[in-house]
Amino acid sequence: RVAPGAGDALKFHISTVGGNLHTCELEGVIRKGEARMEDSAHDKLPCIVTFKPAADGIVMGSRHERTCSTYCGMRAHFEGAYLLPPAHCAPGEVQRSRTAFKALFDKKQYAQARATLAPVVQKCSALLSDYDEAWVRNDLALTQHRAGDSAACRETLLRWADLARQSDDAIKNGYPPSDAEEMLRIARATRYNLKLCGAAVAVGGKSEK
């Protein structure tokens, strides 16, 4: 979040989530494209956060490598591009679409439910967390199947098909504990829906249908 501050300064707050649910939390004041963290652990090499405008958002970095690590857990970082979502992809709008979708799905109004959720997948996938993106795709794929379009269901799930093909043990060993738990849930749901939609799924090299 970036908001007006005193004079020509801007206030900012960063909150990110990385591997194993580790987080970064920073806040301060931006002046001339930079923010010096006042409680920085290093006097000679302080944590200085940089802000560079981009066409669709802002790119953030740090001037001195690793000097901002004290604000982050071991598996988290904040450097990178932060995209400004179009109005229909803002978190509140996505949640409203998902709530409306569920109400329609529960009423077995599959065509309307599909039309409600499809734009979220088509236009907002790059702005969702991996977890949210996976569950939205699985919801849409199941709806496509219920609406009689299993081919579209299989196409929707291609993004997560590689995960679905991994064995449970491979997933447990390939991710930090907290991430592995959620990835297992996603893999199992994706396997189920792929098979429901007529796809053969080779889990750990063993074909299942």
C-alpha positions in Angstrom: 0.0 0.0 0.0 1.2 3.5 -0.8 -0.6 6.6 0.4 0.1 10.3 0.7 2.2 11.5 3.6 3.5 14.8 4.8 4.6 17.3 2.2 5.8 15.5 -0.9 6.5 12.2 0.9 4.5 9.0 0.6 3.8 6.4 3.3 4.1 2.7 2.4 3.4 -0.7 3.9 4.6 -4.0 2.5 3.3 -7.4 3.6 4.4 -10.5 1.7 4.1 -14.2 2.3 6.9 -16.6 1.1 7.7 -20.2 1.4 6.5 -22.1 4.5 4.3 -19.1 5.3 7.3 -16.9 6.2 6.5 -13.3 5.9 8.0 -9.8 5.3 6.7 -6.7 7.0 8.0 -3.2 6.3 6.6 0.3 6.5 8.0 3.8 6.4 8.2 6.9 4.3 9.2 7.3 0.6 11.2 10.3 -0.4 12.6 10.6 -3.9 11.9 7.0 -4.7 13.6 5.5 -1.7 12.7 4.7 1.9 15.3 4.3 4.7 14.2 2.0 7.4 14.7 4.0 10.6 15.2 0.9 12.8 17.6 -0.7 10.4 20.1 -3.0 12.1 23.1 -1.6 10.1 24.2 2.0 10.5 26.8 1.9 7.7 24.7 -0.3 5.4 21.1 0.5 6.3 18.1 -1.1 4.7 17.0 1.2 1.9 14.0 0.2 -0.1 13.8 1.4 -3.7 10.7 2.1 -5.7 10.6 2.4 -9.5 7.4 3.1 -11.4 6.4 0.6 -14.1 3.7 0.6 -16.7 1.3 -1.5 -14.7 2.6 -1.1 -11.1 5.8 -0.6 -9.2 9.1 -2.4 -8.9 10.6 -2.7 -5.5 14.2 -3.5 -4.5 16.8 -2.8 -1.8 20.0 -0.8 -2.3 22.3 -3.0 -0.3 22.0 -6.7 -0.8 20.6 -8.6 2.2 20.5 -5.5 4.5 16.7 -5.7 4.6 16.6 -9.4 5.4 15.9 -8.7 9.1 12.4 -7.7 8.1 11.7 -11.0 6.5 11.5 -14.7 7.4 14.1 -17.0 6.0 12.0 -18.1 3.0 10.4 -14.7 2.3 11.4 -11.6 0.3 9.7 -8.4 -0.9 11.8 -7.5 -3.9 10.0 -7.7 -7.2 7.1 -6.2 -9.3 3.9 -5.2 -7.6 1.1 -5.0 -10.2 -1.9 -2.7 -9.9 -4.9 -4.9 -10.7 -7.6 -3.8 -13.0 -10.9 -3.1 -11.2 -12.4 -6.5 -11.9 -9.3 -8.3 -10.5 -9.1 -6.4 -7.3 -9.2 -8.7 -4.3 -12.7 -7.6 -3.2 -14.1 -8.1 -6.8 -12.5 -11.5 -7.1 -14.0 -12.6 -3.8 -17.4 -11.3 -4.8 -17.2 -13.3 -8.1 -16.2 -16.4 -6.1 -19.1 -15.9 -3.7 -21.6 -15.4 -6.5 -20.2 -18.4 -8.3 -20.7 -20.7 -5.3 -24.3 -19.6 -4.9 -25.0 -20.5 -8.5 -23.1 -23.7 -8.4 -25.0 -24.8 -5.3 -28.2 -24.2 -7.2 -26.9 -26.4 -10.0 -27.0 -23.4 -12.4 -23.8 -24.5 -14.0 -23.9 -22.3 -17.1 -24.3 -19.2 -15.1 -21.7 -20.3 -12.6 -19.2 -20.9 -15.4 -19.9 -17.5 -16.9 -19.3 -15.9 -13.5 -16.0 -17.6 -12.7 -14.4 -17.9 -16.1 -13.3 -14.2 -16.3 -11.4 -14.6 -13.0 -9.3 -17.4 -14.5 -9.0 -15.7 -17.9 -8.1 -12.2 -16.8 -6.9 -12.4 -13.2 -4.8 -15.6 -12.9 -1.5 -13.7 -12.9 -2.6 -11.6 -10.0 -3.8 -14.4 -7.7 -1.7 -16.3 -5.2 -0.8 -19.8 -6.4 -3.2 -21.4 -3.9 -6.1 -19.2 -5.0 -5.3 -19.7 -8.6 -5.3 -23.5 -8.2 -8.7 -23.6 -6.4 -10.4 -21.2 -8.8 -9.2 -23.3 -11.7 -10.5 -26.5 -10.0 -13.8 -24.9 -9.3 -14.2 -23.7 -12.9 -13.1 -27.1 -14.3 -15.6 -29.0 -12.2 -18.3 -26.5 -13.3 -17.3 -27.0 -17.0 -17.7 -30.8 -16.5 -21.1 -30.4 -14.9 -22.1 -28.2 -17.7 -21.2 -30.9 -20.2 -17.8 -29.6 -21.4 -15.2 -32.1 -20.2 -12.7 -30.9 -22.9 -12.7 -27.4 -21.4 -12.3 -28.9 -17.9 -9.2 -30.7 -19.0 -7.8 -27.6 -20.6 -8.5 -25.5 -17.5 -6.5 -27.9 -15.3 -3.4 -28.1 -17.6 -1.7 -25.4 -15.4 -1.7 -27.9 -12.5 -1.5 -31.2 -14.3 2.3 -31.6 -13.6 1.7 -31.2 -9.8 -1.2 -33.8 -10.0 1.2 -36.3 -11.6 3.7 -36.1 -8.7 3.3 -38.7 -6.0 2.3 -37.6 -2.5 5.8 -38.4 -1.2 7.4 -36.3 -4.0 5.2 -33.3 -3.0 5.9 -33.8 0.7 9.7 -33.8 0.0 9.6 -31.0 -2.6 8.0 -28.2 -0.6 8.4 -26.8 2.9 6.0 -28.4 5.4 3.2 -25.7 5.4 3.3 -25.4 1.6 3.4 -29.2 1.1 0.2 -29.6 3.0 -1.7 -27.2 0.8 0.0 -28.5 -2.4 -1.1 -32.0 -1.5 -4.7 -30.8 -1.2 -4.4 -29.1 -4.6 -2.8 -32.1 -6.2 -5.5 -34.5 -5.0 -8.3 -32.3 -6.1 -6.7 -31.8 -9.5 -6.2 -35.5 -10.0 -9.8 -36.2 -9.1 -11.1 -33.6 -11.4 -8.8 -34.5 -14.3 -10.0 -38.1 -14.1 -13.6 -37.0 -13.7 -13.2 -35.1 -17.0 -11.7 -38.2 -18.8 -8.0 -37.5 -18.5 -5.5 -40.3 -17.7 -3.3 -39.2 -14.8 0.1 -41.0 -14.3 0.8 -40.4 -10.6 4.5 -41.0 -9.9 4.8 -42.8 -13.2 1.8 -45.1 -12.6 -1.1 -44.5 -14.9 -4.5 -44.0 -13.3 -7.9 -43.3 -15.0 
